[in-house]
Amino acid sequence: MNKNTLGYKLVQGWIDTVSEHDIGPILEWYDKDAILLGTLAPEPLVGIEEIGSYFEMFVEYEPEAEITYIYPQRLGVNVIVCDGNYTFELNDDDGGREMVDARFTYVFKRDDKDGEWYISTHHSSVNPEE
């Protein structure tokens, strides 16, 4: 796994932010019109308000994650798509921690005005059982 690609660095940056369990910085990663298909969300979430509601719930699990596989693709100068797998460590209902293997797709889009990268599409789902 090449940790020097911009795609890896963007996904790892998101993971580092989520691991701090603070909703404000998490939402700064998302474009105002982004869509999230969250690991624990039953429905698609569109826009910062809906995505924020999801992360209010998600940070209660005190998530930490590690990328186990990533395939970043640069689609022109302003778009990066990253597909892969990560393992989340989350609080469980018994007061312990559980490991959750999940797969992801991120679409990062660079803003023309500020030059920053934002998530426009984020899909994360639990890996199917083998």
C-alpha positions as a Markdown table, in Angstrom:
| # | Residue | x | y | z |
|---|---|---|---|---|
| 1 | Met | 0.0 | 0.0 | 0.0 |
| 2 | Asn | 1.5 | 3.3 | -1.1 |
| 3 | Lys | 1.1 | 5.8 | 1.8 |
| 4 | Asn | 2.6 | 8.6 | -0.3 |
| 5 | Thr | -0.4 | 9.2 | -2.6 |
| 6 | Leu | -2.6 | 12.2 | -2.1 |
| 7 | Gly | -5.6 | 9.8 | -2.0 |
| 8 | Tyr | -4.2 | 7.9 | 0.9 |
| 9 | Lys | -3.3 | 11.1 | 2.7 |
| 10 | Leu | -6.8 | 12.5 | 2.3 |
| 11 | Val | -8.5 | 9.3 | 3.6 |
| 12 | Gln | -6.0 | 9.1 | 6.5 |
| 13 | Gly | -6.6 | 12.7 | 7.3 |
| 14 | Trp | -10.4 | 12.0 | 7.5 |
| 15 | Ile | -9.7 | 9.0 | 9.8 |
| 16 | Asp | -7.4 | 11.1 | 12.0 |
| 17 | Thr | -10.2 | 13.7 | 12.3 |
| 18 | Val | -13.0 | 11.2 | 13.0 |
| 19 | Ser | -10.8 | 9.6 | 15.7 |
| 20 | Glu | -10.8 | 12.9 | 17.6 |
| 21 | His | -14.7 | 12.5 | 18.0 |
| 22 | Asp | -15.4 | 16.2 | 17.4 |
| 23 | Ile | -18.2 | 16.8 | 14.9 |
| 24 | Gly | -17.1 | 20.3 | 13.8 |
| 25 | Pro | -13.8 | 19.3 | 12.2 |
| 26 | Ile | -15.3 | 16.2 | 10.7 |
| 27 | Leu | -17.9 | 18.3 | 8.9 |
| 28 | Glu | -15.2 | 20.5 | 7.5 |
| 29 | Trp | -14.1 | 17.6 | 5.3 |
| 30 | Tyr | -17.5 | 17.5 | 3.5 |
| 31 | Asp | -18.7 | 19.7 | 0.6 |
| 32 | Lys | -21.9 | 21.5 | 1.4 |
| 33 | Asp | -23.8 | 19.3 | -1.1 |
| 34 | Ala | -22.1 | 16.0 | -0.2 |
| 35 | Ile | -23.8 | 12.7 | 0.1 |
| 36 | Leu | -22.9 | 10.1 | 2.7 |
| 37 | Leu | -23.9 | 6.4 | 2.7 |
| 38 | Gly | -22.8 | 5.8 | 6.2 |
| 39 | Thr | -21.8 | 2.4 | 7.7 |
| 40 | Leu | -24.5 | 2.7 | 10.3 |
| 41 | Ala | -27.0 | 4.8 | 8.3 |
| 42 | Pro | -30.1 | 3.1 | 6.9 |
| 43 | Glu | -30.7 | 5.9 | 4.3 |
| 44 | Pro | -28.5 | 8.2 | 2.2 |
| 45 | Leu | -27.6 | 11.5 | 3.9 |
| 46 | Val | -27.4 | 14.6 | 1.8 |
| 47 | Gly | -25.9 | 17.9 | 2.8 |
| 48 | Ile | -24.1 | 19.1 | 5.9 |
| 49 | Glu | -27.1 | 19.0 | 8.2 |
| 50 | Glu | -28.0 | 15.4 | 7.6 |
| 51 | Ile | -24.3 | 14.3 | 7.6 |
| 52 | Gly | -23.9 | 16.2 | 10.9 |
| 53 | Ser | -26.8 | 14.3 | 12.5 |
| 54 | Tyr | -25.2 | 11.0 | 11.5 |
| 55 | Phe | -21.8 | 12.0 | 13.0 |
| 56 | Glu | -23.5 | 13.2 | 16.2 |
| 57 | Met | -24.5 | 9.5 | 16.6 |
| 58 | Phe | -21.3 | 8.0 | 15.2 |
| 59 | Val | -18.8 | 9.8 | 17.5 |
| 60 | Glu | -20.6 | 8.3 | 20.5 |
| 61 | Tyr | -19.0 | 5.0 | 19.5 |
| 62 | Glu | -15.6 | 6.7 | 19.9 |
| 63 | Pro | -14.4 | 5.4 | 16.5 |
| 64 | Glu | -10.8 | 4.8 | 15.5 |
| 65 | Ala | -9.9 | 3.3 | 12.2 |
| 66 | Glu | -7.0 | 1.9 | 10.2 |
| 67 | Ile | -6.8 | 1.6 | 6.4 |
| 68 | Thr | -6.1 | -2.0 | 5.4 |
| 69 | Tyr | -6.3 | -1.5 | 1.6 |
| 70 | Ile | -6.7 | 1.6 | -0.7 |
| 71 | Tyr | -6.8 | 2.1 | -4.4 |
| 72 | Pro | -6.7 | 5.8 | -5.2 |
| 73 | Gln | -7.4 | 7.1 | -8.7 |
| 74 | Arg | -6.8 | 10.7 | -9.9 |
| 75 | Leu | -9.5 | 11.7 | -12.4 |
| 76 | Gly | -8.1 | 14.9 | -13.7 |
| 77 | Val | -6.6 | 17.7 | -11.6 |
| 78 | Asn | -9.6 | 18.3 | -9.3 |
| 79 | Val | -11.0 | 14.8 | -8.5 |
| 80 | Ile | -9.6 | 11.8 | -6.6 |
| 81 | Val | -11.6 | 8.6 | -6.1 |
| 82 | Cys | -10.4 | 6.2 | -3.4 |
| 83 | Asp | -11.8 | 2.7 | -2.9 |
| 84 | Gly | -10.7 | 0.3 | -0.2 |
| 85 | Asn | -11.1 | -1.2 | 3.1 |
| 86 | Tyr | -10.6 | -0.1 | 6.7 |
| 87 | Thr | -11.2 | -1.6 | 10.1 |
| 88 | Phe | -13.0 | 0.5 | 12.7 |
| 89 | Glu | -12.7 | 0.0 | 16.4 |
| 90 | Leu | -16.0 | 1.1 | 18.1 |
| 91 | Asn | -17.6 | 1.0 | 21.5 |
| 92 | Asp | -20.0 | -1.9 | 21.8 |
| 93 | Asp | -23.2 | -2.3 | 23.8 |
| 94 | Asp | -21.4 | -4.3 | 26.6 |
| 95 | Gly | -18.9 | -1.5 | 27.4 |
| 96 | Gly | -16.1 | -3.0 | 25.4 |
| 97 | Arg | -14.7 | -2.4 | 22.0 |
| 98 | Glu | -15.5 | -4.3 | 18.8 |
| 99 | Met | -13.7 | -4.4 | 15.4 |
| 100 | Val | -15.8 | -3.7 | 12.3 |
| 101 | Asp | -14.3 | -4.4 | 8.9 |
| 102 | Ala | -15.8 | -2.1 | 6.3 |
| 103 | Arg | -15.3 | -1.0 | 2.7 |
| 104 | Phe | -15.3 | 2.5 | 1.3 |
| 105 | Thr | -15.5 | 4.8 | -1.6 |
| 106 | Tyr | -14.6 | 8.5 | -1.3 |
| 107 | Val | -14.8 | 11.0 | -4.0 |
| 108 | Phe | -12.7 | 14.1 | -3.2 |
| 109 | Lys | -13.2 | 17.3 | -5.2 |
| 110 | Arg | -10.8 | 20.2 | -5.1 |
| 111 | Asp | -12.6 | 23.5 | -4.6 |
| 112 | Asp | -11.8 | 26.1 | -7.4 |
| 113 | Lys | -11.8 | 29.0 | -4.9 |
| 114 | Asp | -9.8 | 27.8 | -1.9 |
| 115 | Gly | -7.9 | 24.9 | -3.5 |
| 116 | Glu | -8.8 | 22.6 | -0.6 |
| 117 | Trp | -10.1 | 19.0 | -1.1 |
| 118 | Tyr | -13.6 | 18.2 | 0.1 |
| 119 | Ile | -15.6 | 14.9 | 0.2 |
| 120 | Ser | -18.4 | 15.1 | -2.3 |
| 121 | Thr | -19.4 | 11.4 | -2.1 |
| 122 | His | -18.6 | 9.0 | 0.7 |
| 123 | His | -19.9 | 5.4 | 0.9 |
| 124 | Ser | -18.9 | 3.1 | 3.7 |
| 125 | Ser | -20.5 | -0.3 | 4.4 |
| 126 | Val | -19.7 | -3.3 | 6.6 |
| 127 | Asn | -17.9 | -6.0 | 4.6 |
| 128 | Pro | -20.1 | -8.9 | 3.7 |
| 129 | Glu | -19.6 | -12.1 | 5.7 |
| 130 | Glu | -17.5 | -14.7 | 3.9 |
